[in-house]
Amino acid sequence: MKVKHLIYEDGVIAVALIARDESTAARQLFHVGVRWLAPKSYSKAGIEVAVTNVMGGETDWFLLPNTLGVGVAKALIQRHAADPKCFDGMAFSRMMTWLVAKKEVFDGMAY
């Protein structure tokens, strides 16, 4: 599995289109992948405080089932409309092309 398009990263989680290999990527056979990012320690009153994420510190990618992945991608469209700062513009465009090709969203003015 290889991350092909890192769509969203906000410091806590990342979302990407992931392909099994180059031939599946060429055929636009992607999965939506999600991962928690490595937690960052912080200093409180001069004491270093170690933190973990809700996955116990794990940061590996996991693939979502197709219907759930499409749901996450659609939620990202709404988030992008509200505030695009955590998005990679080219990867977001690639996700939109993928969703249109799958007939999950329609290439038009209204969504």
PyMOL commands that set and color helices and strands:
alter all, ss='L'
color gray80, all
select helices_A, chain A and resi 22-26+66-82+84-86+89-101
alter helices_A, ss='H'
color red, helices_A
select strands_A, chain A and resi 2-9+13-19+30-36+42-44+47-49+62-63
alter strands_A, ss='S'
color yellow, strands_A
deselect
rebuild
show_as cartoon
